[in-house]
Amino acid sequence: LFGFFLLQLVFKLIFSILAGDQRTAAGDGIVTASQAATLCGILLLAAWRPPSLSLLSLTAGSIQTLVLAGTTVFLFAGPYAAFRPTLARVRMKYARPLTTLGARFFLLQITWIVIFSTDSMIVTHLFGPASVTPYMVAYKYFSVVTLLAGILFAPWWSAYTEAWHQGDSAWIQATVRRQLAVWFALAVTAVLMAVIAPRAYRLWVGDGVRIEGALSWIMALATVLAAWNNVFVYVLNGIGKIRLQQRFSFLGAALNIPLSVLLGHLFGPPGVILATCVSLGIGAVFAPMQYRRIMNGSARGVWNR
C-alpha cells in the first residue's frame, strides 16, 4: 500500500499540469474513471474470491495506480509532450523557490487537516463513540454544500494565477464579485438545509439517531464560513500571497483543539463544531482584508506576502 501511495504521488503531478492549463474537469474525469475502475475491480473480486482485506487493498491500490500511470503516459506522449519531465530540463536555480512555496502549501494543508479532521476524535474522547454518529450524519448532510463550493470555486485558482501575471486585477475583482453571489446562494442553501434537517435526517437514517437542532445550525455555519474563506483563499493562493494566510491558519489550528475541548464541555457536541467556526472566523476576517488591500494597491509588509 505504501508503494502504491508513493507511485500515486508521482503520477498525480499530471493534475497540477491540467489545473495550470485550466482543465480541472479533465482531472476530475480521471479521478472518476479511477474510482469506477476500482469499484468494478472490487465487485469482480467479491464474486470470484473469498473476503480478504489484503486482496481488497491490493486490488484498489493497483487499479488506481494503473489508471493514473496510463493517463500520465498518454498525456505526456500526446497533448502535453512539451511538458514531459526529463533530466535535461532540470534547472536547480528554481529548486529553492519552488520547494519553499510547496512547503508553505503543505503546511497550510496540515493546518486545515487539524481544523477539520480533529472534531470527530474530540467528540469521541469527550462524549464516547455513540456521539460520533449524530456528528457524522450532520457532517455528511452539510458536506453537499462543501462539495458544491469546491466544484464552483476551486477551478478558478489557476485562472487567478494567469490573470495576476497578466496584470488583469479588474478581471479578478469582477470574478470574485460573481463568486460572492454564488457564495450567497450556497449560504441560503445551507440555511434551508438546516431548516428541513429534522425531516431529512428521518428520511435518511430513520428515528434511531437523534441529532440536536443546534448541531445542524452550527454545522451549517461552519460550512458557510468555509465557503466564504475559499472565495478569497483561492485568489490569494493563485497569486502566491500566502504568508499571512499561514499565520492566521496556524493560529486557528492552535486554538482549535483546546477551544473544542472547552466549548465541548460547556455546550456538548455542538460546542466542538462551534470551536471550528471560531477557527474559521479568523480567516473569514483576515482573508478578505488582505484581498482588498492587494487589489487596491495598499498592501504593505506581511499583507503583501
Secondary structure as UniProt FT lines:
FT   HELIX           2..11
FT   HELIX           13..20
FT   TURN            21..22
FT   HELIX           24..48
FT   HELIX           53..77
FT   TURN            78..80
FT   HELIX           81..83
FT   HELIX           87..89
FT   HELIX           92..94
FT   HELIX           95..117
FT   HELIX           119..127
FT   HELIX           129..131
FT   HELIX           132..153
FT   TURN            154..155
FT   HELIX           156..165
FT   TURN            166..167
FT   HELIX           169..195
FT   HELIX           197..205
FT   TURN            206..207
FT   HELIX           213..238
FT   TURN            239..240
FT   HELIX           243..267
FT   HELIX           269..296
FT   HELIX           301..304
//
